[in-house]
Amino acid sequence: MIREGVLYEPWEMGRTRCNVCAQYCKIAPGHMGVCRTRENRGGKIYTLIYNTVASTAVDPIEKKPFYHFYPGTDIFSMSSVSCSYRCAHCHNAFLSFARPQADTGGHLEARVPERVAREEGANRVPTREIVPEEAVALAMQRSAAGMAWTYNEPTIWLEYAHDCALLAKRQGLYTAFVTNGTFTEESQAYMTPVLDAANVDVKAFTDTFYRRICGGRLEPVLRTCERIRREGKIHLEVTYLIIPAQNDDPRELRDFCHWAASSLGPETPVHFSRFYPYGWTPVDYPTPLAALDRAYREARRAGLHYIYVGNVRGDGRESTHCPDCRTLLIQRSGYRTRRLFRGNRCPSCGRRIPLVDYDSPRETGGLAPREPVKLAAG
């Protein structure tokens, strides 16, 4: 569905500035922004993908990853197509590189670049339109505890994510973004009343990487994370995918860890994730375990309390321990989770553990558990 977007303003030379993401595209009439989903029509910005859905799934919350937000629950995940970045290493390129186009029947279809199509064996992404009421009903029918907008960048889908999240929260579901962190102050303010959590992918800690590999900038991502933590209304976790010979320089990792500890605070969960190559990615071997070990040590030295290593089977550093007495609090193996305490304090020493969950909604800002009311689909 094509509909008028939010957060835009007139700009010089007849252009209109889109304020949804940190690219701040100044779009001439008849043209689209970097995301290729927002178009200037007569001085107004229209989203071409309001309720265009490319993928849905029920995932463990740990897959996002969220480790301090409703652990052990399932979340209904949704994605559309395209992205505000063009990351050369993107594992979801079939979705994020796709470009919505009008087909001969007057509907939208999504086509992908040739190099991605060769690997996937298809040059089009199947999509369908799902109105927000139906999306929330699907989440509830599948017994999900919440909804996530993920797989491609959710800020370019802002209007739809907002409308779904508003309905979801009314039905007792939590809401989450998995994002590249290109929120603007305007888009963050727009989503804050209806968004409970965000996992921000900090893709590297140099602007060179962002400009060369992603087509973006580092600074807006850092400011987004800092703003979320400062305002304290959205639960934040941060992920750093370590790519060999791209963003694994020891000094770069050290700088990232010190920024996370000093600017976001030592209580912020930080995930270091192992990279695995795919057909179109620029690196053809996985992250050496030594690089993950080095990142983990740097994070400990920087004073971070909740450090996790992901995409490594049997590593053991995906479980949550008390930072003071090292009591095992949440045991994880892959996406299997076993919570060993209630509330948000360590049962051995009493230290407060930053956790959003049903057990302690008043202290942590979590939702009170209740039976959701069924919504009519459509």
VENHUCOR-V544498 format. One record per residue. N is the residue number from 1. RES is the residue in one small letter. SS is DSSP state (hx for helix, st for strand, lp for the rest). PHI is phi in whole degrees, -180 to 180 (999 if undefined). OMEGA is omega in whole degrees, -180 to 180 (* if undefined). Layout:
n={N | N}
res={RES | RES}
ss={SS | SS}
phi={PHI | PHI}
omega={OMEGA | OMEGA}
This chain:
n={1 | 2 | 3 | 4 | 5 | 6 | 7 | 8 | 9 | 10 | 11 | 12 | 13 | 14 | 15 | 16 | 17 | 18 | 19 | 20 | 21 | 22 | 23 | 24 | 25 | 26 | 27 | 28 | 29 | 30 | 31 | 32 | 33 | 34 | 35 | 36 | 37 | 38 | 39 | 40 | 41 | 42 | 43 | 44 | 45 | 46 | 47 | 48 | 49 | 50 | 51 | 52 | 53 | 54 | 55 | 56 | 57 | 58 | 59 | 60 | 61 | 62 | 63 | 64 | 65 | 66 | 67 | 68 | 69 | 70 | 71 | 72 | 73 | 74 | 75 | 76 | 77 | 78 | 79 | 80 | 81 | 82 | 83 | 84 | 85 | 86 | 87 | 88 | 89 | 90 | 91 | 92 | 93 | 94 | 95 | 96 | 97 | 98 | 99 | 100 | 101 | 102 | 103 | 104 | 105 | 106 | 107 | 108 | 109 | 110 | 111 | 112 | 113 | 114 | 115 | 116 | 117 | 118 | 119 | 120 | 121 | 122 | 123 | 124 | 125 | 126 | 127 | 128 | 129 | 130 | 131 | 132 | 133 | 134 | 135 | 136 | 137 | 138 | 139 | 140 | 141 | 142 | 143 | 144 | 145 | 146 | 147 | 148 | 149 | 150 | 151 | 152 | 153 | 154 | 155 | 156 | 157 | 158 | 159 | 160 | 161 | 162 | 163 | 164 | 165 | 166 | 167 | 168 | 169 | 170 | 171 | 172 | 173 | 174 | 175 | 176 | 177 | 178 | 179 | 180 | 181 | 182 | 183 | 184 | 185 | 186 | 187 | 188 | 189 | 190 | 191 | 192 | 193 | 194 | 195 | 196 | 197 | 198 | 199 | 200 | 201 | 202 | 203 | 204 | 205 | 206 | 207 | 208 | 209 | 210 | 211 | 212 | 213 | 214 | 215 | 216 | 217 | 218 | 219 | 220 | 221 | 222 | 223 | 224 | 225 | 226 | 227 | 228 | 229 | 230 | 231 | 232 | 233 | 234 | 235 | 236 | 237 | 238 | 239 | 240 | 241 | 242 | 243 | 244 | 245 | 246 | 247 | 248 | 249 | 250 | 251 | 252 | 253 | 254 | 255 | 256 | 257 | 258 | 259 | 260 | 261 | 262 | 263 | 264 | 265 | 266 | 267 | 268 | 269 | 270 | 271 | 272 | 273 | 274 | 275 | 276 | 277 | 278 | 279 | 280 | 281 | 282 | 283 | 284 | 285 | 286 | 287 | 288 | 289 | 290 | 291 | 292 | 293 | 294 | 295 | 296 | 297 | 298 | 299 | 300 | 301 | 302 | 303 | 304 | 305 | 306 | 307 | 308 | 309 | 310 | 311 | 312 | 313 | 314 | 315 | 316 | 317 | 318 | 319 | 320 | 321 | 322 | 323 | 324 | 325 | 326 | 327 | 328 | 329 | 330 | 331 | 332 | 333 | 334 | 335 | 336 | 337 | 338 | 339 | 340 | 341 | 342 | 343 | 344 | 345 | 346 | 347 | 348 | 349 | 350 | 351 | 352 | 353 | 354 | 355 | 356 | 357 | 358 | 359 | 360 | 361 | 362 | 363 | 364 | 365 | 366 | 367 | 368 | 369 | 370 | 371 | 372 | 373 | 374 | 375 | 376 | 377 | 378}
res={m | i | r | e | g | v | l | y | e | p | w | e | m | g | r | t | r | c | n | v | c | a | q | y | c | k | i | a | p | g | h | m | g | v | c | r | t | r | e | n | r | g | g | k | i | y | t | l | i | y | n | t | v | a | s | t | a | v | d | p | i | e | k | k | p | f | y | h | f | y | p | g | t | d | i | f | s | m | s | s | v | s | c | s | y | r | c | a | h | c | h | n | a | f | l | s | f | a | r | p | q | a | d | t | g | g | h | l | e | a | r | v | p | e | r | v | a | r | e | e | g | a | n | r | v | p | t | r | e | i | v | p | e | e | a | v | a | l | a | m | q | r | s | a | a | g | m | a | w | t | y | n | e | p | t | i | w | l | e | y | a | h | d | c | a | l | l | a | k | r | q | g | l | y | t | a | f | v | t | n | g | t | f | t | e | e | s | q | a | y | m | t | p | v | l | d | a | a | n | v | d | v | k | a | f | t | d | t | f | y | r | r | i | c | g | g | r | l | e | p | v | l | r | t | c | e | r | i | r | r | e | g | k | i | h | l | e | v | t | y | l | i | i | p | a | q | n | d | d | p | r | e | l | r | d | f | c | h | w | a | a | s | s | l | g | p | e | t | p | v | h | f | s | r | f | y | p | y | g | w | t | p | v | d | y | p | t | p | l | a | a | l | d | r | a | y | r | e | a | r | r | a | g | l | h | y | i | y | v | g | n | v | r | g | d | g | r | e | s | t | h | c | p | d | c | r | t | l | l | i | q | r | s | g | y | r | t | r | r | l | f | r | g | n | r | c | p | s | c | g | r | r | i | p | l | v | d | y | d | s | p | r | e | t | g | g | l | a | p | r | e | p | v | k | l | a | a | g}
ss={lp | lp | st | st | lp | lp | lp | st | st | st | lp | hx | hx | hx | lp | st | st | st | lp | lp | st | lp | lp | lp | lp | st | st | lp | lp | lp | lp | st | lp | lp | lp | lp | lp | st | st | st | st | lp | lp | st | st | st | st | lp | lp | lp | lp | st | st | lp | st | st | st | st | st | st | hx | hx | hx | lp | lp | lp | lp | lp | st | lp | lp | lp | lp | st | st | st | st | st | st | lp | lp | lp | lp | lp | lp | lp | lp | lp | lp | lp | lp | lp | hx | hx | hx | hx | lp | lp | st | st | st | st | lp | lp | lp | lp | lp | st | st | st | st | lp | lp | hx | hx | hx | hx | hx | hx | hx | lp | lp | lp | st | st | lp | lp | st | st | lp | lp | hx | hx | hx | hx | hx | hx | hx | hx | hx | hx | lp | lp | lp | lp | st | st | st | st | lp | lp | lp | lp | hx | hx | hx | hx | hx | hx | hx | hx | hx | hx | hx | hx | hx | hx | hx | hx | hx | lp | lp | lp | st | st | st | st | st | st | lp | lp | lp | st | lp | hx | hx | hx | hx | hx | hx | hx | hx | lp | lp | lp | lp | st | st | st | st | st | lp | lp | lp | lp | lp | hx | hx | hx | hx | hx | hx | hx | hx | lp | lp | lp | hx | hx | hx | hx | hx | hx | hx | hx | hx | hx | hx | hx | hx | hx | lp | lp | lp | st | st | st | st | st | st | st | st | lp | lp | lp | lp | lp | lp | lp | hx | hx | hx | hx | hx | hx | hx | hx | hx | hx | hx | hx | hx | hx | hx | lp | lp | lp | lp | st | st | st | st | st | st | lp | lp | lp | lp | lp | lp | lp | lp | lp | lp | lp | lp | lp | lp | hx | hx | hx | hx | hx | hx | hx | hx | hx | hx | hx | hx | hx | hx | lp | lp | lp | lp | st | st | st | st | lp | lp | lp | lp | lp | lp | lp | lp | lp | st | st | lp | lp | lp | lp | lp | lp | st | st | st | st | st | st | lp | lp | st | st | st | st | lp | lp | lp | lp | lp | st | lp | lp | lp | lp | lp | lp | st | lp | lp | lp | st | lp | hx | hx | hx | hx | hx | hx | hx | lp | lp | lp | lp | lp | lp | lp | lp | lp | lp | lp | lp | lp | lp}
phi={999 | -100 | -150 | -63 | -87 | -116 | 60 | -140 | -151 | -62 | -134 | -69 | 59 | 76 | -87 | -126 | -94 | -90 | -106 | -75 | -129 | -73 | -71 | 44 | -65 | -99 | -106 | -76 | -55 | 83 | -114 | -117 | -80 | -56 | -72 | 64 | -125 | -126 | -124 | -85 | -123 | 65 | 88 | -110 | -92 | -115 | -89 | -89 | -129 | -47 | -124 | -84 | -108 | -102 | -156 | -136 | -163 | -103 | -119 | -64 | -58 | -66 | -72 | -65 | -100 | -123 | -112 | -118 | -138 | 46 | -59 | 84 | -95 | -102 | -130 | -86 | -102 | -134 | -144 | -115 | -128 | 76 | -166 | -85 | -118 | -134 | -68 | -66 | -102 | -66 | -80 | -106 | -61 | -59 | -93 | -76 | -93 | -68 | -122 | -69 | -139 | -78 | -93 | -69 | -88 | 87 | -103 | -97 | -126 | -120 | -109 | -113 | -61 | -59 | -67 | -76 | -61 | -61 | -71 | -86 | 74 | -156 | -112 | -135 | -100 | -66 | -134 | -148 | -92 | -130 | -72 | -56 | -61 | -69 | -61 | -66 | -62 | -62 | -60 | -72 | -62 | -93 | 60 | -77 | -85 | -161 | -129 | -130 | -109 | -158 | 73 | -123 | -68 | -74 | -65 | -73 | -111 | -59 | -62 | -69 | -60 | -62 | -67 | -65 | -63 | -60 | -70 | -60 | -67 | -64 | -98 | 83 | -94 | -86 | -133 | -151 | -111 | -111 | -138 | -82 | 84 | -91 | -55 | -97 | -59 | -68 | -71 | -66 | -63 | -66 | -91 | -53 | -64 | -122 | -112 | -94 | -152 | -143 | -106 | -101 | -83 | -88 | -80 | -175 | -126 | -135 | -68 | -59 | -60 | -61 | -71 | -81 | -97 | -108 | 77 | -144 | -134 | -74 | -54 | -61 | -67 | -63 | -65 | -61 | -60 | -64 | -67 | -61 | -67 | -65 | -77 | 71 | -103 | -122 | -65 | -122 | -130 | -124 | -120 | -126 | -82 | -88 | -109 | -56 | 63 | -117 | -141 | -110 | -61 | -55 | -67 | -63 | -64 | -63 | -64 | -61 | -63 | -68 | -63 | -60 | -69 | -85 | -94 | -104 | 101 | -65 | -82 | -70 | -66 | -123 | -112 | -100 | -115 | -82 | -85 | -123 | -72 | -133 | -53 | -103 | -74 | -77 | -119 | -109 | -145 | -74 | -61 | -60 | -61 | -62 | -68 | -67 | -62 | -65 | -63 | -63 | -64 | -62 | -65 | -64 | -63 | -72 | 99 | -71 | -98 | -127 | -118 | -129 | -115 | -118 | 66 | -129 | -66 | 72 | -69 | 92 | -96 | -107 | -91 | -102 | -119 | -66 | -64 | -86 | -106 | 67 | -62 | -72 | -107 | -133 | -97 | -128 | -141 | 63 | -104 | -88 | -125 | -130 | -87 | -109 | -151 | -116 | 74 | -134 | -131 | -60 | -69 | -91 | -121 | 86 | -63 | -73 | -108 | -70 | -148 | -101 | -161 | -68 | -63 | -139 | -63 | -70 | -80 | -108 | 86 | -74 | -81 | -74 | -67 | -159 | -78 | -69 | -89 | -66 | -97 | -79 | -68 | 99}
omega={177 | 179 | -179 | -178 | 177 | 169 | 173 | -179 | 177 | 180 | -176 | 177 | 175 | -180 | 177 | -180 | 175 | -177 | -177 | 180 | -172 | 172 | 179 | -177 | 172 | -166 | 177 | 179 | 180 | -179 | -179 | 176 | -178 | -177 | 179 | 177 | -177 | -170 | 175 | 176 | 179 | 178 | 176 | 178 | 177 | 172 | -179 | -172 | -172 | 180 | 178 | -174 | -180 | -176 | 170 | 179 | 170 | -176 | 165 | -180 | -180 | -179 | -173 | 1 | 166 | -179 | -179 | -177 | -180 | -177 | 177 | -180 | 175 | -177 | 179 | -174 | 179 | 174 | 171 | -179 | 177 | -173 | 175 | 175 | 173 | -174 | -178 | -177 | -171 | 177 | 178 | -175 | 178 | 176 | -170 | 177 | -178 | -178 | 180 | 179 | 176 | 177 | -174 | 179 | 179 | 178 | 177 | 168 | -178 | -180 | -176 | 178 | -175 | -176 | 176 | 180 | 179 | -179 | -176 | -178 | 179 | -180 | 178 | 177 | 177 | 178 | 171 | -180 | 178 | 180 | -176 | 180 | 179 | 180 | 180 | 178 | 178 | 179 | -178 | 178 | -180 | 174 | 176 | 178 | -178 | 179 | 178 | 172 | -162 | -180 | 167 | -172 | -176 | -178 | 179 | 180 | -163 | -176 | -179 | 179 | 179 | -176 | 176 | -177 | 179 | 179 | -179 | -178 | 176 | -180 | 176 | 177 | 172 | -175 | -175 | 171 | 162 | -161 | 174 | 174 | -178 | 169 | 163 | 175 | -179 | -178 | 176 | 178 | 179 | -176 | -172 | -179 | -175 | -177 | -177 | -173 | 175 | 167 | -176 | 174 | 170 | -166 | 178 | 177 | 171 | 178 | 179 | 178 | -178 | -178 | -175 | -172 | -171 | -173 | 180 | 179 | -179 | -170 | -180 | 179 | 179 | 180 | 177 | -179 | -179 | -180 | 178 | -179 | -178 | -179 | 172 | -178 | 180 | 176 | -175 | 165 | -174 | 178 | 177 | 177 | -177 | -177 | -177 | 175 | -180 | -177 | -175 | 177 | -177 | 180 | 179 | 178 | 179 | 180 | 178 | -178 | 180 | 175 | -179 | -178 | -175 | -175 | 180 | 180 | -175 | -180 | -178 | 176 | 180 | -179 | 169 | -173 | 180 | 178 | 171 | -176 | 174 | -170 | -173 | -174 | -173 | -180 | -173 | 176 | -177 | 178 | 175 | -180 | 179 | 179 | 177 | 177 | -179 | 179 | -180 | 179 | 179 | 179 | 178 | -180 | -179 | 177 | 177 | -174 | -174 | -174 | -176 | 177 | -174 | -179 | 177 | -176 | 174 | -176 | -180 | -179 | 174 | 178 | -179 | 176 | 172 | -179 | -177 | -173 | 177 | 175 | 177 | -175 | 178 | -179 | -180 | 172 | -170 | 178 | 175 | -173 | 176 | 180 | -172 | 178 | 177 | -178 | -179 | 175 | 179 | -179 | -178 | -175 | 177 | 180 | 177 | 180 | -180 | -174 | 173 | -176 | 180 | -174 | -175 | -175 | -177 | -177 | -172 | -178 | 180 | 179 | 173 | -178 | 176 | 179 | 178 | 175 | -179 | 174 | 173 | -180 | 176 | *}
